[in-house]
């Protein structure tokens, strides 16, 4: 009997050692594929689940196709990551395609691309399998300082900042994708010329955010179209780490436009987001100081039309700093307006904000600049038309 037990333990140890060796070999093979890739080549990622401890990094390459066997078929898991913050990092490249892969449980961002002209994410999933947690990485899919960005048929779950995030970039399309259980589902930040359409954002704190923020290299974004999206039930508690700007986003936000310009929001279904369907706000609503002298903190040229709004007859959130505003200042009760404008204006150049032809439309100017003293639900002065933002054409 003792001999049998000893044999069984030895067998288990040998199997475990072989498994570890196999994982090490797999990781080395994958690392080698990225390091030795040449221009105009394809990196084939086999089907299976691979436990990785270090980032996969592609740098300075052109016309490379990184191709897995499919979302949920090629799975790169970074639960035991000890080196690098990202799962996959792609930098200083041109015309790179990442396709058919799932990246899980990274220490930091799941997939980060930087200084890439022509980056395509196709059927890529980024997720933290434990779900919402402030210790998760900030971003799922994270192109920053890129141009000609296409995100198509992708998914993101569990990011402690934004699931699908495009920052300081130009010429962008985000389509046919799903973001769920993130703080921000889809975010376009300090970026120019973006089309965001045919996506689903649900069970995030905020569904779709269009932001311009101070202290960044690319100062001014805008010319963004958000259309034909299903933005519903974004009522998840905000789990951003303390100090993150998205930590200001109130639970129950559908679409938020902050301090950016030339944004068209149309033909979306904006349903059952308990606090606000669409918010148009200045940076001052965050109560953060502005030290960047070149930063313009007001929204302008905002066009909201032909959207469908619905919400349950419930109160807005009472959680967080914004929640206190709804609880103690706004006092909407259960009659919460779908479209809200903070009313903080540039006296030298008043914003043009047009709101029209929305199904079940309701509106409030919060008069935040004057302490919420004269909240108005009259949208008549916003019944106007702006020149449409042009369609984005990628230049790949």
PAZATOR-115376 format. One line per 8 residues: their letters; for each residue x, y, z of N, C-alpha, C. Coordinates in steps of 0.1 Angstrom, whole numbers, plus 5000, padded with zeros to 4 digits. Atoms other than C-alpha are relative to their C-alpha. Layout:
// residues N
A) X:Y:Z:X:Y:Z:X:Y:Z; ...
// end
This chain:
// residues 396
XXXXXXXX) 5008:4988:5000:5000:5000:5000:5009:5012:5000; 4991:4989:5000:5028:5024:5009:5007:5002:4987; 4993:5000:5013:5046:5015:4977:4991:5006:4989; 5010:4995:5010:5014:5022:4957:4998:5015:5001; 5001:4986:4998:5010:5056:4973:5012:5008:4995; 4987:4994:5004:5047:5065:4967:5000:5001:4984; 5000:5000:5015:5043:5055:4930:4990:5011:4995; 5010:4990:5005:5012:5077:4926:5005:5014:5002
XXXXXXXX) 4994:4987:4998:5029:5107:4941:5011:5003:4990; 4989:4998:5010:5059:5102:4918:4994:5003:4987; 5006:4998:5013:5036:5100:4888:4994:5014:4999; 5006:4987:5000:5018:5132:4898:5011:5010:4998; 4989:4991:5001:5051:5150:4902:5006:5000:4986; 4994:5001:5013:5064:5138:4869:4990:5006:4990; 5009:4994:5009:5032:5148:4851:5000:5015:5002; 5000:4985:4997:5033:5183:4868:5013:5006:4993
XXXXXXXX) 4987:4995:5006:5070:5187:4857:4999:5001:4985; 5002:5000:5014:5061:5177:4822:4991:5011:4995; 5010:4989:5004:5032:5202:4821:5007:5013:5001; 4993:4987:4998:5054:5230:4834:5010:5002:4988; 4990:5000:5011:5081:5221:4808:4993:5003:4987; 5007:4998:5013:5055:5220:4780:4995:5015:5000; 5004:4986:5000:5042:5254:4791:5011:5010:4997; 4988:4992:5003:5077:5269:4791:5004:4999:4986
XXXXXXXX) 4997:5001:5014:5083:5255:4757:4990:5007:4991; 5010:4993:5007:5050:5269:4744:5003:5015:5000; 4997:4986:4998:5059:5303:4758:5012:5004:4992; 4988:4996:5008:5093:5303:4742:4997:5000:4985; 5003:5000:5014:5079:5293:4709:4992:5012:4995; 5008:4988:5003:5053:5321:4710:5009:5012:5000; 4991:4988:5000:5080:5346:4720:5008:5001:4988; 4991:5000:5012:5102:5335:4692:4993:5004:4987
XXXXXXXX) 5008:4996:5012:5074:5339:4666:4999:5016:4999; 5001:4985:5000:5070:5376:4677:5014:5007:4997; 4987:4994:5001:5107:5383:4680:5006:4999:4986; 4993:5003:5013:5118:5368:4647:4991:5003:4988; 5009:4997:5011:5088:5380:4626:5007:5010:4991; 4995:4991:5010:5098:5397:4594:4989:5008:4994; 5010:4993:5008:5080:5423:4573:4993:4991:4990; 5008:5008:5010:5052:5409:4551:4999:4985:5003
XXXXXXXX) 5001:5014:4995:5048:5377:4572:4987:4998:5008; 5011:5004:4992:5021:5359:4591:5005:4992:5012; 4998:5007:4988:5024:5348:4627:4988:4991:5003; 5011:5009:4998:5002:5317:4631:5000:4996:5015; 5002:5004:4986:4990:5312:4667:4991:4987:5001; 5008:5012:5000:4978:5276:4673:4988:5000:5009; 5011:5001:4991:4946:5266:4689:5004:4994:5013; 4997:5005:4987:4947:5259:4726:5000:5012:5010
XXXXXXXX) 4998:4990:4990:4951:5277:4759:5014:5000:5005; 4986:4998:4997:4986:5290:4767:5002:5009:5012; 4997:4992:4988:4998:5301:4801:5013:5007:4998; 4988:4992:5003:5022:5330:4796:5004:5008:5012; 4996:4992:4989:5043:5348:4821:5007:5014:4996; 4993:4988:5006:5058:5375:4798:4992:5006:4988; 5007:4993:5012:5044:5400:4772:5006:4994:4987; 4996:5003:5014:5045:5391:4735:5001:5014:4994
XXXXXXXX) 4997:4986:5005:5060:5422:4718:5005:4999:4985; 4996:4999:5014:5062:5430:4681:5003:5015:4998; 4995:4987:5001:5082:5461:4673:5006:5003:4986; 4993:4995:5012:5091:5480:4642:4998:4992:4987; 5003:5009:5011:5074:5457:4617:4989:5006:4991; 5010:4995:5010:5053:5463:4585:4993:4988:4994; 5008:5010:5007:5025:5442:4570:5001:4986:5006; 5000:5013:4993:5024:5415:4596:4986:4997:5005
XXXXXXXX) 5013:5005:4997:4993:5394:4602:5002:4990:5012; 4999:5009:4989:4991:5378:4637:4986:4993:5001; 5012:5007:5002:4965:5351:4633:4998:4988:5009; 5004:5011:4992:4949:5329:4659:4990:4991:4992; 5010:5009:5006:4925:5301:4652:4985:5004:5003; 5014:4995:4997:4895:5321:4665:4999:5005:5014; 5003:4995:4986:4882:5340:4695:4995:4987:5008; 5003:5012:4992:4879:5314:4723:5006:4987:4995
XXXXXXXX) 4993:5012:5005:4900:5289:4703:5015:5002:5003; 4987:4997:4996:4934:5305:4707:5000:5010:5012; 5001:4993:4987:4936:5317:4743:5014:5002:5006; 4987:4997:4993:4966:5335:4758:4997:5005:5014; 5003:4997:4986:4963:5335:4796:5012:5005:5007; 4988:4994:4994:4986:5358:4816:4998:5001:5015; 5002:5000:4986:4974:5349:4851:5013:5001:5008; 4988:5000:4992:5009:5343:4863:5011:5009:4994
XXXXXXXX) 4990:4990:5006:5025:5373:4845:5010:5006:5010; 4990:4995:4991:5058:5383:4860:5008:5011:4993; 4992:4990:5007:5073:5405:4833:4992:5007:4989; 5008:4992:5009:5058:5433:4813:4986:5002:5005; 5014:4997:4995:5024:5449:4819:4989:4995:4990; 5010:5004:5010:5006:5441:4786:5001:4985:4997; 5000:5013:5006:4996:5408:4771:5008:5000:4987; 4994:4998:5013:5004:5417:4736:5003:5015:4998
XXXXXXXX) 4996:4986:5003:5023:5449:4727:5006:5001:4986; 4996:4998:5014:5027:5462:4692:5004:5015:4998; 4995:4987:5000:5048:5493:4686:5007:5003:4987; 4992:4995:5011:5063:5514:4658:4999:4992:4987; 5002:5008:5011:5047:5495:4630:4991:5006:4990; 5009:4995:5011:5026:5498:4598:4993:4988:4995; 5009:5010:5006:4997:5477:4586:5002:4987:5007; 5000:5012:4992:4994:5452:4614:4986:4995:5002
XXXXXXXX) 5013:5006:4997:4965:5428:4618:5001:4990:5011; 5001:5010:4989:4957:5410:4650:4986:4994:4999; 5013:5006:5003:4929:5384:4645:4999:4987:5007; 5004:5013:4996:4912:5355:4661:5007:4995:5013; 4993:5004:4988:4926:5354:4696:4993:5006:5012; 5004:4995:4987:4916:5359:4733:5012:5002:5009; 4989:4996:4991:4939:5376:4757:4993:5002:5014; 5006:5001:4987:4931:5369:4794:5009:5004:5011
XXXXXXXX) 4994:4999:4986:4940:5381:4829:5014:5006:5000; 4987:4993:5000:4969:5404:4821:5002:5008:5012; 4996:4992:4988:4987:5423:4848:4995:5014:4997; 5004:4986:5004:4981:5456:4829:4990:4999:4988; 5009:5000:5012:4965:5462:4795:5001:4987:4993; 5000:5013:5007:4954:5432:4775:5008:5001:4987; 4993:4998:5013:4965:5445:4740:5003:5015:4998; 4996:4986:5002:4984:5478:4736:5007:5001:4987
XXXXXXXX) 4993:4996:5012:4994:5493:4703:5004:5014:5000; 4996:4986:4999:5014:5525:4700:5009:5003:4988; 4992:4995:5012:5028:5545:4670:4999:4989:4989; 5003:5009:5011:5012:5521:4645:4991:5007:4990; 5009:4994:5011:4998:5534:4612:4994:4988:4993; 5007:5011:5006:4972:5509:4601:5000:4988:5010; 5001:5011:4991:4962:5486:4630:4986:4995:5000; 5013:5007:5001:4934:5461:4627:4999:4990:5012
XXXXXXXX) 5004:5010:4990:4918:5442:4656:4988:4993:4994; 5011:5007:5005:4895:5415:4642:4997:4988:5008; 5004:5011:4991:4876:5391:4664:5011:4997:5011; 4991:5001:4989:4899:5397:4693:4992:5003:5013; 5006:4998:4987:4887:5393:4729:5010:5003:5011; 4992:4997:4989:4902:5409:4759:4992:4999:5013; 5009:5002:4988:4889:5398:4793:5009:4997:5013; 4995:5005:4987:4896:5394:4830:4989:4991:5005
XXXXXXXX) 5010:5010:4998:4879:5362:4839:4993:5001:5013; 5007:4998:4987:4871:5372:4875:4990:5011:4999; 5010:4989:5001:4849:5400:4862:5005:5013:5006; 4997:4986:4996:4848:5435:4875:5008:5000:5013; 4991:4999:4988:4877:5442:4899:5009:5012:4998; 4991:4988:5001:4897:5474:4906:5014:4996:4997; 4986:5004:5002:4929:5453:4904:5002:4995:4986; 4999:5004:5014:4922:5443:4868:5008:5011:4992
XXXXXXXX) 4994:4990:5009:4942:5460:4840:4991:5011:4996; 5008:4988:5003:4931:5494:4829:4992:4998:4987; 5006:5000:5013:4924:5488:4792:5000:4986:4994; 5001:5012:5007:4913:5458:4771:5007:5001:4987; 4994:4997:5013:4920:5468:4735:5004:5015:5000; 4995:4987:4996:4942:5499:4737:5009:5006:4989; 4991:4993:5009:4955:5516:4705:5001:5015:5004; 4998:4986:4996:4971:5549:4715:5011:5006:4991
XXXXXXXX) 4991:4993:5009:4989:5574:4693:5002:4992:4987; 5000:5007:5013:4980:5554:4662:4991:5007:4990; 5009:4995:5011:4963:5561:4629:4995:4989:4992; 5006:5010:5008:4940:5542:4607:4998:4987:5008; 5003:5011:4991:4926:5520:4634:4986:4994:4997; 5012:5008:5002:4900:5493:4628:4998:4990:5011; 5004:5010:4990:4883:5474:4656:4987:4994:4996; 5011:5006:5007:4859:5449:4642:4997:4987:5006
XXXXXXXX) 5004:5013:4995:4839:5421:4658:5008:4995:5012; 4992:5003:4988:4858:5423:4691:4991:5000:5013; 5006:5000:4988:4849:5419:4727:5009:5004:5011; 4992:4996:4989:4861:5434:4760:4992:4998:5013; 5007:5002:4987:4852:5425:4796:5009:5002:5012; 4993:4999:4987:4864:5435:4830:5010:5010:5002; 4989:4990:4999:4887:5465:4823:4996:5010:5011; 5002:4990:4989:4891:5488:4853:5000:5014:4995
XXXXXXXX) 5001:4987:5006:4892:5518:4829:4990:4998:4988; 5009:5001:5012:4879:5511:4794:5003:4987:4993; 4999:5013:5007:4872:5478:4776:5006:5002:4986; 4995:4997:5013:4877:5492:4741:5003:5015:5000; 4996:4986:4998:4897:5524:4742:5009:5004:4988; 4991:4995:5010:4912:5545:4714:5004:5014:5005; 4995:4988:4994:4934:5574:4726:5010:5007:4991; 4990:4991:5007:4953:5603:4709:5003:4994:4986
XXXXXXXX) 4999:5006:5013:4947:5587:4675:4992:5007:4989; 5008:4994:5011:4933:5596:4641:4995:4989:4990; 5007:5009:5009:4910:5579:4616:4998:4986:5006; 5003:5011:4991:4893:5553:4636:4986:4994:4997; 5013:5006:5001:4864:5528:4631:5000:4989:5011; 5003:5011:4990:4850:5507:4660:4986:4995:4996; 5013:5005:5005:4822:5484:4648:4998:4986:5004; 5003:5014:4998:4804:5451:4654:5006:4994:5013
XXXXXXXX) 4993:5005:4988:4819:5448:4689:4992:5001:5012; 5008:5000:4988:4807:5442:4724:5009:5003:5012; 4992:4997:4988:4819:5457:4757:4990:4998:5012; 5008:5003:4988:4805:5445:4790:5008:4998:5012; 4994:5001:4986:4814:5447:4827:5013:5007:5001; 4988:4991:4999:4840:5474:4822:4995:5013:5007; 5004:4987:4996:4840:5508:4838:4995:5008:4988; 5005:4995:5012:4838:5524:4804:5000:4989:4989
XXXXXXXX) 5001:5011:5011:4826:5501:4776:5009:5003:4989; 4993:4995:5011:4839:5520:4746:5004:5014:5002; 4996:4986:4998:4859:5552:4749:5009:5005:4989; 4992:4993:5010:4873:5576:4723:5005:5012:5007; 4994:4990:4991:4897:5600:4740:5011:5008:4992; 4990:4992:5006:4916:5630:4725:5003:4995:4986; 4998:5006:5013:4911:5614:4691:4992:5007:4989; 5007:4993:5011:4901:5628:4657:4995:4990:4989
XXXXXXXX) 5006:5007:5011:4878:5614:4630:4998:4985:5004; 5004:5014:4995:4861:5583:4646:4986:4997:4996; 5014:5006:5002:4831:5562:4636:4999:4989:5010; 5003:5010:4990:4816:5541:4664:4986:4995:4997; 5014:5004:5004:4787:5520:4651:4998:4985:5000; 5005:5014:5000:4768:5487:4653:5007:4992:5011; 4994:5007:4988:4783:5479:4687:4989:4998:5011; 5008:5002:4988:4767:5467:4719:5008:5003:5013
XXXXXXXX) 4993:4996:4987:4777:5483:4753:4989:4998:5011; 5010:5003:4989:4759:5468:4783:5007:4995:5012; 4995:5004:4987:4765:5462:4820:5014:5006:5003; 4989:4992:4996:4793:5488:4821:4995:5011:5009; 5004:4988:4992:4794:5518:4844:4995:5011:4990; 5004:4991:5011:4793:5540:4812:5001:4993:4987; 4999:5008:5012:4785:5526:4778:5010:5005:4990; 4991:4994:5010:4802:5549:4753:5004:5014:5004
XXXXXXXX) 4995:4987:4995:4824:5579:4763:5008:5006:4989; 4992:4992:5009:4838:5606:4740:5006:5011:5008; 4994:4991:4991:4863:5626:4760:5012:5007:4993; 4987:4993:5002:4889:5653:4756:5005:5004:5014; 4995:4998:4987:4912:5655:4786:5013:5009:4999; 4988:4992:5000:4941:5679:4796:5012:4991:5001; 4987:5006:4997:4978:5671:4798:5004:4988:4992; 4997:5011:5010:4980:5648:4768:5007:5006:4988
XXXXXXXX) 4992:4995:5011:5003:5650:4738:4990:5005:4989; 5010:4995:5010:4973:5652:4713:4990:5007:5008; 5008:4991:4991:4954:5681:4728:4985:4999:4997; 5014:4998:5003:4921:5682:4709:4995:4989:4991; 5006:5010:5008:4899:5654:4696:4987:5006:4993; 5012:4995:5006:4866:5656:4677:4997:4993:4987; 5005:5005:5013:4847:5648:4645:4998:4985:5002; 5003:5014:4996:4832:5616:4660:4985:4998:4997
XXXXXXXX) 5014:5004:5002:4801:5598:4649:4997:4987:5008; 5004:5012:4992:4783:5574:4673:4986:4997:4995; 5013:5003:5006:4755:5556:4656:4997:4985:4999; 5005:5014:5001:4734:5524:4654:5005:4991:5010; 4996:5008:4989:4747:5512:4687:4989:4996:5009; 5009:5004:4990:4728:5493:4713:5006:5002:5014; 4993:4995:4987:4737:5511:4746:4990:4998:5011; 5011:5004:4991:4716:5494:4773:5005:4995:5013
XXXXXXXX) 4998:5006:4987:4716:5486:4810:5015:5002:5005; 4986:4997:4995:4750:5503:4818:4998:5005:5014; 5003:4996:4986:4743:5503:4855:5010:4993:5010; 4990:5007:4991:4774:5485:4869:5006:5010:5009; 4993:4991:4990:4789:5500:4900:5014:5003:4995; 4987:4996:5005:4820:5520:4892:5011:4994:5009; 4989:5006:4992:4851:5500:4902:5014:5004:4995; 4987:4995:5004:4878:5522:4888:5009:5002:5012
XXXXXXXX) 4991:4996:4989:4909:5526:4910:4999:5015:5003; 5001:4986:4995:4909:5558:4930:5010:5009:4992; 4992:4990:5008:4921:5588:4910:4998:5000:4985; 5003:5001:5015:4911:5576:4875:4989:5009:4996; 5010:4991:5004:4891:5601:4856:4987:4993:4997; 5013:5007:5002:4865:5574:4847:4994:4996:5013; 5006:5002:4987:4860:5570:4884:4990:5010:5003; 5010:4989:4999:4839:5602:4880:4987:4996:4993
XXXXXXXX) 5012:5004:5008:4815:5585:4856:4989:4994:5009; 5010:5005:4991:4782:5579:4874:4995:4986:4995; 5007:5012:5003:4768:5544:4875:4987:5003:4993; 5013:4998:5007:4740:5542:4849:5001:5011:4989; 4998:4991:5011:4755:5563:4821:5000:4993:4986; 5000:5006:5014:4747:5555:4784:5011:5005:4992; 4990:4993:5008:4767:5580:4763:5004:5012:5008; 4995:4988:4994:4789:5607:4778:5009:5007:4990
XXXXXXXX) 4992:4992:5008:4804:5635:4758:5006:5011:5009; 4993:4991:4990:4830:5655:4778:5010:5008:4992; 4990:4990:5004:4848:5686:4765:5005:4998:4986; 4995:5001:5014:4851:5676:4729:4990:5006:4990; 5007:4992:5010:4837:5690:4697:4996:4991:4987; 5004:5006:5012:4819:5680:4665:4997:4985:5002; 5004:5014:4997:4802:5648:4678:4985:4999:4996; 5014:5004:5004:4771:5633:4661:4996:4987:5007
XXXXXXXX) 5005:5012:4993:4751:5608:4682:4986:4998:4994; 5012:5002:5007:4723:5593:4661:4996:4986:4997; 5006:5014:5004:4701:5562:4654:5005:4990:5010; 4997:5009:4990:4712:5546:4687:4988:4995:5008; 5010:5004:4989:4691:5525:4711:5007:5002:5013; 4994:4997:4987:4699:5540:4745:4989:4997:5010; 5011:5007:4992:4679:5519:4769:5004:4997:5014; 4999:5005:4986:4676:5515:4807:5014:5003:5006
XXXXXXXX) 4988:4995:4993:4707:5534:4817:4994:5010:5011; 5008:4994:4990:4694:5546:4851:5002:5015:5003; 4997:4987:4995:4712:5579:4856:4999:5010:4988; 5000:4991:5011:4716:5595:4821:5001:4992:4987; 4998:5006:5014:4710:5583:4785:5011:5006:4993; 4989:4992:5007:4732:5610:4770:5004:5012:5008; 4995:4989:4993:4753:5635:4789:5009:5008:4992; 4991:4990:5007:4770:5666:4774:5005:5009:5011
XXXXXXXX) 4994:4993:4988:4794:5681:4800:5013:5006:4997; 4987:4994:5000:4824:5703:4804:5009:4993:5009; 4990:5006:4991:4856:5692:4821:4998:5005:5015; 5002:4994:4987:4846:5715:4850:4991:4991:5009; 5009:5009:4992:4819:5689:4861:5008:4990:5008; 4991:5010:4993:4848:5666:4872:5005:5006:5013; 4995:4992:4989:4859:5693:4897:5015:4998:5002; 4986:5001:5000:4895:5685:4888:5006:5013:4996
XXXXXXXX) 4994:4988:5004:4919:5714:4885:5006:4999:4986; 4995:5000:5014:4931:5724:4850:5013:5007:5000; 4986:4994:5000:4969:5730:4847:5005:5002:4986; 4996:4999:5014:4971:5727:4809:4994:5012:4994; 5005:4987:5005:4969:5762:4795:4994:4999:4986; 5005:5002:5014:4962:5749:4760:4988:4992:4999; 5011:5009:5000:4933:5728:4770:4987:5008:4999; 5013:4993:5001:4897:5738:4760:4990:4991:5007
XXXXXXXX) 5008:5009:4992:4873:5724:4786:4985:4999:4997; 5015:5000:5003:4839:5729:4769:4997:4991:4988; 5005:5007:5012:4819:5707:4746:4995:5011:4990; 5006:4991:5010:4808:5723:4713:4997:4992:4987; 5004:5006:5013:4791:5714:4680:4996:4985:5003; 5005:5013:4996:4772:5684:4695:4986:4998:4993; 5012:5003:5008:4744:5668:4674:4994:4987:5005; 5006:5012:4994:4720:5644:4691:4986:4998:4994
XXXXXXXX) 5012:5000:5007:4692:5632:4669:4996:4985:4996; 5006:5013:5005:4670:5602:4658:5004:4988:5009; 4997:5011:4991:4679:5581:4689:4987:4995:5006; 5011:5005:4992:4655:5559:4708:5004:4998:5015; 4997:5000:4985:4654:5564:4746:4989:4993:5007; 5009:5006:4991:4638:5543:4772:5007:4998:5014; 4994:5003:4987:4644:5539:4810:4989:4995:5009; 5009:5004:4990:4628:5522:4839:4997:5011:5009
XXXXXXXX) 5004:4989:4991:4609:5544:4864:5007:4998:5013; 4992:5001:4987:4637:5544:4890:5008:5012:5002; 4991:4988:4997:4660:5569:4906:5013:4998:4994; 4986:5000:5005:4694:5579:4893:5009:4995:5012; 4991:5005:4990:4724:5566:4912:5002:5010:5011; 4996:4991:4989:4733:5580:4946:5014:4997:5004; 4986:5004:4997:4768:5565:4946:5010:5010:4994; 4989:4992:5005:4800:5585:4942:4997:5015:5000
XXXXXXXX) 5002:4985:5000:4805:5623:4938:4989:5004:4991; 5011:4996:5009:4782:5625:4908:4987:4995:5006; 5012:5005:4993:4757:5604:4927:4994:5009:5010; 5004:4990:4990:4756:5630:4954:4993:5012:4994; 5006:4989:5008:4748:5656:4928:4985:4996:4997; 5013:5004:5003:4718:5636:4917:4991:4999:5012; 5008:5002:4988:4707:5629:4952:4996:5013:5007; 5003:4988:4992:4710:5663:4968:4998:5013:4992
XXXXXXXX) 5001:4987:5008:4711:5689:4940:4989:4999:4989; 5009:5001:5011:4691:5676:4911:4986:4996:5003; 5013:5004:4994:4663:5658:4929:4989:4997:4989; 5010:5004:5011:4647:5643:4897:4990:4990:5005; 5009:5011:4996:4631:5615:4917:5002:4989:4990; 5000:5011:5011:4622:5588:4892:4998:5006:4986; 5003:4994:5013:4615:5613:4864:5013:5006:4995; 4987:4996:5004:4651:5614:4852:5001:5003:4985
XXXXXXXX) 5000:4997:5015:4656:5631:4818:5011:4992:4993; 4991:5008:5008:4673:5611:4791:5012:5007:4996; 4989:4992:5005:4695:5639:4778:5003:5011:5010; 4996:4990:4990:4714:5661:4802:5012:5008:4996; 4989:4991:5004:4736:5691:4796:5003:5008:5013; 4996:4994:4987:4756:5705:4825:4998:5016:5000; 5003:4986:5001:4750:5741:4813:5012:5009:5004; 4988:4992:4997:4786:5752:4820:5005:5005:4986
XXXXXXXX) 4997:4995:5014:4794:5775:4790:5012:5009:5000; 4990:4990:5003:4822:5795:4775:4993:5013:4996; 5007:4987:5003:4809:5831:4776:5005:5006:4987; 4995:4994:5012:4831:5840:4747:4996:4993:4987; 5004:5008:5011:4819:5812:4725:4990:4989:5004; 5010:5010:4995:4787:5795:4736:4999:4988:4991; 5000:5013:5007:4784:5759:4726:4987:4999:4991; 5011:5004:5008:4761:5748:4698:4997:4985:5003
XXXXXXXX) 5004:5014:4997:4742:5717:4710:4986:4998:4995; 5013:5002:5007:4714:5705:4688:4994:4986:5004; 5007:5012:4995:4688:5679:4701:4987:5000:4993; 5012:5001:5008:4660:5668:4678:4996:4986:4996; 5005:5012:5006:4638:5640:4666:5004:4987:5007; 4997:5012:4992:4646:5616:4694:4987:4994:5005; 5011:5007:4995:4621:5590:4703:4999:5001:5016; 5002:4999:4985:4607:5596:4739:5010:5009:5006
XXXXXXXX) 4990:4990:4996:4630:5626:4742:4996:5007:5013; 5001:4991:4989:4634:5644:4775:5014:5006:5003; 4988:4992:4999:4660:5670:4785:5000:5008:5013; 4998:4990:4989:4675:5690:4813:5013:5007:4998; 4988:4992:4998:4700:5718:4815:5002:5001:5015; 4998:5002:4986:4715:5712:4849:5004:5013:5007; 4996:4987:4995:4727:5748:4854:5011:4998:5011; 4989:5003:4990:4758:5734:4872:5009:5012:5003
XXXXXXXX) 4991:4988:4999:4777:5767:4866:4995:5009:5011; 5007:4991:4990:4752:5785:4890:4994:4992:5011; 5004:5008:4988:4749:5758:4916:4987:4993:4999; 5012:5007:5002:4720:5740:4900:4987:5007:5004; 5011:4992:4995:4696:5768:4909:4989:5002:4990; 5011:4998:5010:4677:5771:4876:5000:4989:4990; 5001:5012:5009:4674:5736:4862:4989:5002:4991; 5010:4998:5010:4655:5738:4830:4998:4987:4992
XXXXXXXX) 5003:5011:5009:4637:5710:4811:4996:5004:4986; 5004:4995:5013:4630:5731:4781:5011:4999:4990; 4990:5002:5010:4649:5719:4751:4998:5008:4987; 5003:4993:5012:4635:5744:4727:5012:5007:4993; 4988:4993:5006:4667:5764:4723:5010:4991:4994; 4991:5010:5006:4685:5732:4713:4994:4993:4988; 5006:5005:5011:4661:5725:4685:5006:5006:4987; 4992:4994:5011:4686:5731:4657:5007:4989:4992
XXXXXXXX) 4993:5009:5009:4706:5715:4630:5015:5004:4998; 4986:4997:5003:4744:5713:4625:5004:4992:4988; 4994:5007:5011:4765:5703:4596:5004:4986:5004; 4996:5013:4996:4769:5665:4598:5015:4998:5000; 4986:5004:5000:4803:5651:4608:5002:4990:4988; 4997:5008:5011:4818:5634:4577:5003:4985:5004; 4996:5014:4998:4822:5596:4574:5015:4998:5000; 4985:5003:4999:4856:5582:4583:5004:4991:4989
XXXX) 4993:5009:5010:4877:5567:4556:5014:4997:5004; 4987:5004:4996:4906:5547:4566:5010:5000:4988; 4990:4998:5011:4938:5551:4546:5010:4989:4999; 4991:5012:5000:4953:5516:4548:5003:4996:4985
// end
